[in-house]
Amino acid sequence: PPPLLEPLFPPHPGASPGFAERVRQHKVRLEWVRAEPAGLRGAVRVLNLAYEKVVSVRYTLNGWASCAEAAATYQPPGPADGITDRFAFLLPLGAAAAAAETTLEFAVRYRVAGAEYWDNNEGKNYRLRGRQRVPPAAGPPQDPDSSAWIHFI
């Protein structure tokens, strides 16, 4: 089976106590991530400071020797709090993340009203490690006739 990207941080920071206050204070925060066959999918919450805003995710698979950036898209309807907006992203990792020893790092960028804000996991970047999936364990060998009916005469 293909490798699995395992977050080295809580994958649902938006469910933790005080999340809304952290968004108010820092302007942008990762809400959740989920590794999928298509790549890494996630959501970001931003403080609604102006109508026009750009949210993106900058990521690397080689320790920042090179990087790519994926745009996040606005997700209507907005959160019920009325002061934040939610954006979703998909990092298309494909074959680049196929190695079990892969480490994916990313940070979220929020540009609004001439300012730029980052969520980089308190300076550590969000990191996910490639981990080889373990195939299901095979049971003990069975006698091919063990499931056959026994007929009595």
C-alpha positions in Angstrom: 0.0 0.0 0.0 1.1 3.6 -0.6 2.8 5.5 2.3 0.6 7.6 4.6 1.4 11.2 5.7 1.3 11.4 9.4 1.0 14.8 11.0 3.6 15.7 13.7 1.1 18.1 15.2 -2.5 17.8 16.3 -4.4 17.5 12.9 -7.5 19.4 14.1 -6.2 22.6 15.9 -9.6 24.2 15.2 -11.2 21.8 17.7 -8.9 22.9 20.5 -10.0 25.3 23.3 -9.2 29.0 22.5 -9.0 28.5 18.8 -11.2 31.5 18.0 -9.1 33.7 20.2 -5.9 32.6 18.5 -7.4 33.5 15.1 -8.3 37.0 16.5 -4.8 37.5 17.8 -2.8 36.1 14.9 -5.2 36.8 12.0 -4.7 33.3 10.5 -4.7 29.8 11.8 -4.8 26.3 10.4 -8.1 24.7 11.2 -7.6 21.0 10.2 -5.7 18.8 7.7 -6.3 15.3 6.3 -4.0 13.2 4.1 -5.8 11.7 1.1 -4.7 9.8 -2.0 -4.9 13.1 -4.0 -2.7 15.0 -1.5 -3.1 16.9 1.7 -6.4 18.6 2.2 -7.1 21.2 4.8 -8.9 24.3 6.0 -7.6 27.7 7.3 -9.5 30.2 9.3 -8.7 33.9 8.9 -9.9 37.1 10.6 -12.2 39.0 8.2 -10.2 42.3 7.9 -11.3 43.3 4.4 -13.4 41.9 1.6 -10.4 41.2 -0.7 -8.0 38.6 0.7 -5.6 36.0 -0.6 -4.9 32.8 1.4 -2.2 30.3 0.2 -0.1 27.4 1.5 3.6 27.3 0.9 5.1 23.8 1.1 8.2 21.8 0.5 9.1 18.1 0.3 12.9 18.7 0.4 13.7 20.8 3.4 13.0 24.1 1.6 15.6 23.5 -1.1 12.6 24.2 -3.3 9.0 25.0 -2.6 5.6 25.4 -4.1 2.5 27.4 -3.2 -1.1 26.4 -3.5 -4.0 28.8 -3.4 -6.7 28.3 -0.9 -10.3 29.0 -1.9 -13.1 30.7 0.1 -15.7 28.3 1.5 -19.2 29.7 1.8 -21.1 30.0 3.9 -18.6 31.5 6.4 -18.3 30.3 10.0 -21.3 31.4 12.2 -19.1 33.7 14.3 -19.4 36.4 11.7 -15.8 37.7 12.2 -13.8 34.9 10.4 -13.7 33.3 7.0 -12.8 29.7 6.1 -10.6 28.8 3.2 -9.8 25.3 1.9 -6.7 24.0 0.2 -5.4 20.8 -1.5 -1.6 20.3 -1.8 -1.3 17.9 -4.8 1.6 15.8 -3.7 1.4 12.9 -6.2 4.5 10.7 -6.7 6.7 13.2 -4.9 5.3 12.0 -1.6 5.4 8.4 -2.5 8.6 7.7 -0.5 8.1 6.5 3.1 10.9 8.8 4.3 9.3 12.0 2.9 8.8 14.9 5.2 6.2 17.6 4.1 6.5 21.0 5.7 4.1 23.9 5.1 3.1 27.3 6.4 -0.1 29.3 5.7 0.0 32.9 4.2 -2.8 35.4 4.5 -2.6 38.7 2.5 -5.2 41.4 3.2 -5.4 45.2 3.1 -1.7 45.6 2.3 -0.5 43.3 5.1 0.8 39.8 5.2 0.2 37.3 8.1 1.7 33.8 8.5 0.7 30.7 10.5 3.9 28.6 10.7 3.0 26.6 13.8 4.8 29.0 16.2 8.0 29.0 14.0 8.2 25.2 13.6 6.2 24.9 10.4 3.5 22.3 10.1 5.3 19.0 9.4 4.0 15.6 8.2 6.1 12.5 8.0 5.7 9.7 5.4 5.1 6.4 7.1 4.8 3.1 5.3 1.3 1.6 5.7 1.4 -1.9 7.2 -0.5 -4.4 5.1 -3.1 -6.4 7.0 -1.6 -9.3 8.9 -2.3 -12.6 7.3 -3.9 -15.2 9.5 -2.6 -18.7 10.1 -2.7 -20.9 7.0 -6.0 -22.7 6.7 -6.7 -26.2 5.4 -8.4 -25.6 2.0 -11.1 -28.1 3.0 -11.8 -26.5 6.4 -14.7 -24.5 5.1 -16.3 -27.4 3.3 -19.4 -29.1 4.6 -18.9 -32.5 6.2 -21.4 -35.0 4.9 -22.5 -37.9 7.0 -24.1 -40.9 5.4 
